[in-house]
Amino acid sequence: MTFQFNSLIDFLNMAGHGPYVWASYAITTIALVTLVVYPLMQKKQIIAQIRRQQRISNPPE
């Protein structure tokens, strides 16, 4: 098996294209994490809001 790069630095640099490649990976990862985390946070807020509304409309006797 032969490796494309001779060292870790060569791998990270990718013949001068490394900054673009790693930036695109970072942007994609941030976007995917946001697409997962943001709806979960919204769901939590909506459930809390519904519970508050239920407590207001149905006070304990």
Helices and strands as residue ranges (DSSP letters): H 8-13, G 14-16, H 18-57
